[in-house]
Amino acid sequence: MKTTKLFIGQQLREIREEHKLTQAKFASKLGISTSYINQMENNQRHVTASVLMGLAEHYAVDIASLSKQDGDRLIADLVECFADPVFNGKTPSSHELRLATQNSPGVARSLITLHQTLRRTNDRLAELDSTITNTGSIVVPTPYEEVRDHFHFINNYIHDLDIEAEKLATSLKDKSNDRYQSLAAYIKKAHGVVVTESDSADSPLRSFDLQTKRLELNRHTHRASKAFHVAHQIALLEHEQRIRNHIEKAKFQSEEAARICGIGMANYFAGATSLPYKDFHAAAIESRHDLNYLANHFETSIEQVAHRLSTLQRPKRLGVPIFFARIDRAGNITKRHSATKLQFARFGSACPIWNAHQAFESAGKIIRQLAETPDGVKYLCMALTVDKPSIGQVATARRYSLAIGCEIKYRDQFIYGDGLDINAPGAFEPIGVSCRICERPNCEQRAVPPFKSKLHINPNSRTVIPYSIVSSN
């Protein structure tokens, strides 16, 4: 069996700089030459087993975390960048992209940010009428987009907040079977904050008054949601500095993005309190990722369960790599994360053949799909709808589709893989990321031509789509 060579130059450099070591001292500690460490940091040589053991022994580095293919999502984003017509089809080879993400991930992310700015500028101009205002302003990412991308690149996992949330959940485990009651009692004892409930259906879901130390929740929300909001407030009271440190490290472009990220960090803590890592990880494995069982067992929503499954990235206790997305009726992806090679498009809608859209036609049911992406990777996909009940008298209920999935090699670890014949002819439906970067030539569901391919237009012949795609090979 061929052994995969491990190139981790960027990580080696970060470990050395974190301990304020020169290459010479770092090399001496690992028992190798300075020139050797220099070559490894520049990905000119792969890391040997003895070096990995030295890292684990001297610097408490988790070897398994080094071998994770975190660059896959960065490469996928770069591929989408270079698919833009502005590059005139000049896409770097997969080897060049791999080197770029390994050696200079910061440069790769900057290129992605630059491309996003270009796309948003073009989209904004396209929306305007013939009269273009001469403001000279540059369209920058919205604060929500910037925060979404930040969570995407930190792998949707925040270690210190996850650990602290688990400690809180453990401390309350034997106090009461009612998590909401336990959290309300805790916040009162630890911080003098009294939790009350408002009778008005139109009141905010959560409202905190620092002066009176009063946390008011909407009485009409689900009890699990109330527990979530109390845990959210605990995060803001107890872990303000931790959250601020994460925000400062992210270097957001606006104060709005920093504030949104703070809310996201507190939400992460609240979710991790409701679904503590070790207990949830064990239950997920034991139940073979049965969404309904996990939601009932932890007394929370299926959406929270699906979202939490995508955050199981703790070193030495990794979960099954999955993708997770939430899609609204218009096809907008409002939440997304992928620990798999499947990456969601940043622009445009998702592939119409994907079962995430079909779920709206089968409300309340978990539907399954065997799917294959253009790169040949095969997936087990699950999708279902969830309803967000309205609270106000005139509010409209919201319905979303949740999509989760894993590479087909993990199907035995999911109860939803049972009974599917993966060897049947045509078992796997051909899906893509989005039409703009999918080069499948014969897809009848195609909405727009792919960026990188030339088109052949024959006025004397018409198929389902009014053009044919000329192979780029």
C-alpha positions in Angstrom: 0.0 0.0 0.0 1.4 3.4 -1.0 2.2 5.7 1.9 1.1 9.3 1.5 3.9 11.8 2.0 3.1 14.6 4.5 4.1 18.1 3.6 3.4 20.5 6.5 5.8 23.3 6.1 3.4 26.0 7.2 2.5 24.2 10.4 6.1 23.5 11.2 6.9 27.2 10.8 4.0 28.2 13.0 5.1 25.7 15.8 8.7 27.0 15.6 7.6 30.7 15.7 5.1 30.0 18.5 8.0 28.8 20.7 10.3 31.6 19.5 13.0 29.3 18.1 15.5 29.8 15.3 15.6 27.1 12.7 18.9 26.0 14.2 17.5 25.5 17.7 14.4 23.9 16.4 16.4 21.5 14.3 18.7 20.6 17.2 15.7 19.8 19.4 14.3 17.5 16.7 17.7 15.9 16.0 18.0 17.0 12.4 20.1 19.5 10.5 19.2 23.1 10.0 19.1 22.7 6.2 16.7 19.8 6.6 14.3 21.8 8.7 14.5 24.6 6.2 13.6 22.3 3.3 10.7 20.9 5.3 9.4 24.3 6.1 9.4 25.2 2.4 7.7 21.9 1.5 10.8 20.7 -0.4 10.9 17.6 1.7 8.2 15.6 3.4 8.1 15.1 7.2 9.6 11.9 8.5 8.1 9.7 11.2 11.0 10.6 13.6 10.3 14.3 13.2 6.6 13.7 13.9 7.5 11.8 17.0 9.8 14.6 18.1 7.0 17.2 17.6 4.7 15.1 19.7 7.3 14.5 22.5 8.8 18.0 22.7 5.9 20.3 21.7 2.8 18.2 22.6 1.6 18.4 18.9 -1.3 16.1 18.0 0.2 14.2 15.0 -3.3 13.3 13.7 -4.3 16.9 13.4 -1.2 17.6 11.2 -2.3 15.0 8.7 -5.8 16.4 8.1 -6.4 17.6 4.6 -7.5 21.1 5.7 -6.2 22.5 2.4 -8.9 20.8 0.4 -11.5 23.5 1.1 -8.9 26.2 0.3 -8.1 24.5 -3.0 -11.8 24.2 -3.9 -12.2 28.0 -3.3 -9.2 28.7 -5.5 -10.6 26.5 -8.3 -13.8 28.6 -8.2 -11.7 31.8 -8.3 -9.7 30.7 -11.4 -13.0 29.6 -13.1 -13.8 33.2 -13.5 -13.6 34.5 -17.1 -11.2 37.3 -15.9 -8.5 34.6 -15.8 -9.2 33.6 -19.4 -9.2 29.9 -18.6 -5.7 29.9 -17.3 -6.2 27.7 -14.3 -3.1 26.5 -12.4 -2.6 22.8 -12.2 -3.7 20.9 -9.1 -0.1 20.5 -8.1 0.4 24.3 -8.2 -2.7 24.9 -6.2 -1.6 22.4 -3.6 1.8 24.0 -3.3 0.1 27.4 -3.0 -2.1 26.3 -0.1 0.7 24.5 1.6 3.4 27.1 1.3 1.3 30.4 1.4 -2.2 29.8 2.7 -2.4 33.5 3.7 -1.7 34.6 0.1 -4.3 32.0 -1.2 -6.9 33.5 1.2 -6.1 37.0 0.1 -6.6 36.0 -3.5 -10.0 34.5 -2.6 -10.9 37.7 -0.8 -9.8 39.8 -3.8 -11.9 37.6 -6.1 -14.9 37.9 -3.9 -14.6 41.7 -4.0 -14.4 41.6 -7.8 -17.5 39.4 -8.0 -19.5 41.6 -5.7 -18.5 44.7 -7.6 -19.6 43.1 -10.9 -22.8 41.9 -9.3 -23.6 45.3 -7.9 -22.9 47.0 -11.2 -25.1 44.5 -13.0 -28.0 45.4 -10.7 -27.7 49.1 -11.5 -29.6 50.8 -14.3 -27.9 52.5 -17.2 -27.1 55.4 -14.8 -24.0 54.5 -12.8 -23.3 56.6 -9.7 -19.8 57.9 -9.6 -19.1 57.1 -6.0 -15.7 55.4 -6.6 -16.5 53.0 -3.7 -15.3 49.4 -3.6 -17.8 46.7 -2.8 -16.4 44.8 0.2 -17.8 41.7 1.8 -20.8 42.2 3.9 -20.1 41.7 7.6 -22.2 38.5 7.6 -20.2 37.1 4.6 -16.9 38.0 6.3 -17.9 36.2 9.5 -19.2 33.2 7.6 -15.9 32.8 5.8 -14.0 33.1 9.0 -15.8 30.2 10.6 -15.3 28.3 7.3 -11.5 28.7 7.5 -11.2 27.8 11.2 -13.0 24.5 10.4 -16.1 25.5 12.3 -14.4 24.5 15.6 -13.3 26.7 18.5 -11.4 24.6 20.9 -11.2 26.7 24.1 -14.9 27.6 24.0 -15.8 24.0 23.3 -13.8 22.8 26.3 -15.4 25.5 28.6 -18.9 24.7 27.4 -18.3 21.0 28.1 -17.1 21.9 31.6 -20.3 23.8 32.3 -22.5 21.1 30.9 -20.7 18.5 33.1 -21.1 20.6 36.2 -24.8 20.9 35.7 -25.4 17.2 34.7 -26.6 16.0 38.0 -28.3 19.2 39.2 -31.5 18.7 37.2 -32.9 16.9 34.2 -34.2 20.2 33.0 -31.3 22.0 31.2 -33.2 25.3 31.0 -33.9 25.2 34.8 -30.3 24.3 35.6 -28.8 27.0 33.4 -31.2 29.6 34.9 -30.2 28.6 38.4 -26.5 28.7 37.5 -26.6 32.2 35.9 -28.4 33.5 39.0 -25.9 32.0 41.4 -22.8 32.8 39.5 -23.7 36.2 38.2 -26.8 37.4 40.0 -28.8 37.4 36.8 -32.5 36.6 37.1 -34.2 34.9 34.1 -37.8 36.0 33.5 -40.2 35.4 30.6 -42.3 37.9 28.6 -45.9 37.1 27.7 -45.9 39.2 24.6 -45.5 37.1 21.4 -43.8 40.1 19.8 -41.1 40.6 22.4 -37.4 39.7 21.6 -36.3 36.1 21.9 -33.6 37.3 24.4 -33.2 40.7 26.1 -30.5 41.4 28.7 -30.4 44.5 31.0 -26.9 44.8 32.5 -28.1 47.4 35.1 -30.9 45.3 36.6 -29.2 42.0 35.8 -32.4 40.7 34.2 -32.5 38.3 31.3 -35.9 38.3 29.7 -36.9 35.5 27.3 -39.9 35.1 25.0 -42.3 32.7 26.8 -43.6 31.3 23.4 -40.3 29.9 22.3 -39.3 26.2 22.7 -37.8 25.2 26.1 -34.6 24.0 24.4 -34.3 27.5 22.7 -34.7 29.2 26.1 -31.8 27.0 27.5 -29.8 28.0 24.4 -30.3 31.7 25.1 -29.3 31.4 28.7 -26.1 29.6 27.7 -25.5 32.3 25.1 -25.7 35.0 27.9 -23.4 32.9 30.1 -20.8 33.0 27.3 -21.0 36.8 27.1 -20.6 37.1 30.8 -17.9 34.5 31.5 -15.9 34.3 28.3 -15.9 37.9 27.0 -12.1 38.0 26.9 -11.8 34.7 25.1 -14.2 35.8 22.5 -12.5 39.2 22.1 -9.1 37.4 21.6 -10.6 35.4 18.7 -12.1 38.5 17.2 -8.9 40.4 17.4 -7.0 37.5 15.8 -9.5 37.4 12.9 -8.8 41.1 12.0 -12.2 41.8 10.5 -12.6 44.8 8.2 -15.5 46.4 10.1 -16.9 46.7 13.6 -20.1 45.2 12.5 -18.3 42.0 11.5 -16.6 41.9 14.8 -19.9 42.2 16.7 -21.5 39.5 14.5 -18.6 37.2 15.2 -19.0 37.8 18.9 -22.6 36.7 18.6 -21.5 33.7 16.6 -18.9 32.7 19.2 -21.5 32.9 22.0 -23.9 30.8 19.9 -21.1 28.3 19.4 -20.7 28.1 23.2 -24.4 27.7 23.7 -24.6 24.9 21.2 -21.6 23.1 22.7 -23.3 23.4 26.2 -26.5 21.8 24.9 -24.5 19.1 23.1 -21.2 18.6 25.1 -18.5 17.2 22.8 -17.6 13.8 24.4 -21.2 12.8 25.2 -22.5 13.9 21.8 -19.6 12.3 19.9 -20.1 9.0 21.7 -23.9 9.1 21.1 -23.4 9.9 17.4 -21.2 6.9 16.9 -23.4 4.6 19.0 -26.6 5.6 17.2 -24.9 5.7 13.8 -25.7 9.3 13.4 -29.5 8.9 13.8 -30.7 12.5 13.7 -34.0 11.9 15.4 -32.5 9.8 18.2 -29.8 12.4 18.9 -32.4 15.3 18.9 -34.6 13.4 21.3 -31.7 12.1 23.5 -30.3 15.6 24.0 -33.7 17.4 23.9 -32.8 19.7 21.1 -33.6 20.4 17.5 -32.5 18.3 14.5 -30.9 21.5 13.1 -28.7 21.9 16.2 -27.8 18.2 15.9 -26.8 18.5 12.3 -24.9 21.7 12.9 -23.1 20.1 15.9 -22.0 17.1 13.8 -20.2 19.5 11.5 -18.1 20.9 14.4 -16.7 17.5 15.7 -13.1 18.5 14.9 -11.5 18.1 18.3 -8.0 16.6 18.0 -7.8 12.9 19.1 -11.6 12.7 19.0 -12.5 13.6 15.5 -16.0 12.9 14.2 -16.9 11.6 10.8 -16.1 14.3 8.2 -19.4 15.6 7.0 -20.9 18.5 5.1 -23.8 20.5 6.5 -25.9 23.2 4.9 -29.1 25.0 5.5 -31.0 26.2 2.4 -34.0 28.5 2.2 -36.9 28.2 -0.4 -35.1 30.5 -2.8 -32.0 28.2 -2.9 -29.9 30.5 -0.8 -27.4 28.7 1.5 -27.8 30.4 4.8 -25.5 28.1 6.8 -22.7 26.0 5.4 -19.7 24.0 6.4 -17.8 21.1 4.9 -15.1 18.8 6.4 -15.3 16.8 3.2 -13.9 17.5 -0.3 -17.4 18.8 -1.3 -17.3 22.6 -1.0 -20.3 24.9 -1.4 -20.3 27.6 -4.1 -19.8 31.1 -2.8 -21.8 32.6 -5.6 -25.0 31.4 -7.3 -27.3 28.6 -6.3 -26.5 25.0 -5.5 -26.8 22.1 -8.0 -30.6 21.6 -8.7 -30.0 17.8 -8.8 -28.9 17.8 -5.2 -31.6 16.3 -2.9 -31.4 19.4 -0.7 -34.0 21.0 -3.0 -36.1 17.9 -3.3 -36.6 17.9 0.5 -39.1 20.8 0.1 -41.4 18.4 -1.8 -41.2 15.8 1.0 -41.7 17.9 4.1 -40.9 16.1 7.4 -39.2 13.1 5.7 -35.5 12.3 5.6 -34.6 11.6 2.0 -31.5 9.9 0.9 -29.3 10.2 -2.2 -26.2 8.6 -3.6 -24.3 11.3 -5.5 -21.1 11.8 -7.3 -19.3 15.1 -8.0 -17.3 15.8 -11.1 -14.0 15.0 -9.4 -15.3 11.4 -9.0 -15.9 11.5 -5.2 -19.0 9.7 -4.1 -21.3 10.7 -1.3 -24.2 9.6 0.9 -26.5 12.6 1.1 -29.4 13.2 3.5 -31.9 16.1 3.4 -35.0 17.1 5.3 -37.0 20.2 6.0 -37.3 22.0 9.3 -39.9 24.6 10.2 -39.3 27.7 12.3 -42.6 28.4 13.9 -43.8 32.0 13.9 -44.1 33.8 17.2 -45.9 37.0 16.4 -49.5 36.9 15.2 -48.7 38.2 11.7 -45.3 36.5 11.2 -44.9 33.9 8.5 -43.5 30.5 9.4 -40.0 29.8 7.9 -39.1 26.5 6.3 -35.6 25.4 5.5 -34.0 22.4 4.0 -31.1 20.8 6.0 -28.5 18.8 4.1 -25.8 16.7 5.6 -23.7 14.0 4.0 -20.4 12.1 4.1 -18.1 10.3 1.6 -19.5 6.9 0.7 -16.6 5.2 2.5 -18.2 6.2 5.8 -21.7 5.1 4.9 -21.6 2.1 7.4 -21.4 4.7 10.2 -24.7 6.2 9.2 -28.0 4.5 9.7 -29.2 6.2 6.5 -26.7 4.1 4.5 -28.6 0.9 5.2 -30.4 -0.8 2.3 -28.8 1.3 -0.5 -27.3 -0.7 -3.4 -24.2 1.3 -4.2 -23.2 -1.2 -7.0 -26.5 -0.8 -9.0 -26.1 0.8 -12.4 -26.7 4.5 -12.2 -26.9 4.4 -8.3 -25.0 7.6 -8.0 -26.6 10.8 -9.4 -24.2 13.2 -11.0 -24.2 16.4 -9.0 -22.0 19.5 -9.1 -21.1 22.4 -6.9 -22.9 25.0 -9.0 -23.5 25.4 -12.7 -20.9 28.2 -13.1 -18.0 25.8 -12.3 -19.5 22.4 -13.3 -18.3 21.2 -16.6 -20.7 18.2 -17.1 -21.6 18.5 -20.8 -25.0 16.7 -20.8 -26.8 18.0 -17.8 -30.4 18.9 -18.6 -30.8 20.9 -15.4 -28.0 23.3 -16.2 -29.0 27.0 -15.6 -26.0 28.8 -16.9 -22.9 27.8 -19.0 -19.7 27.0 -17.1 -17.2 29.8 -17.0 -14.2 27.8 -18.2 -15.7 26.1 -21.3 -16.3 27.4 -24.8 -19.8 27.0 -26.2 -20.9 25.6 -29.6 -24.1 27.2 -30.9 -25.9 25.4 -33.7 -28.9 27.4 -35.0 -30.1 24.3 -36.9 -30.2 22.0 -33.9 -31.8 22.3 -30.5 -31.5 20.2 -27.4 -32.8 20.8 -23.9 -30.2 23.5 -23.4 -29.6 25.8 -26.5 -25.9 25.2 -26.7 -23.3 22.4 -26.3 -20.2 22.6 -24.2 -16.9 22.2 -25.9 -14.5 20.1 -23.8 -11.6 22.0 -22.3 -9.3 19.0 -22.8 
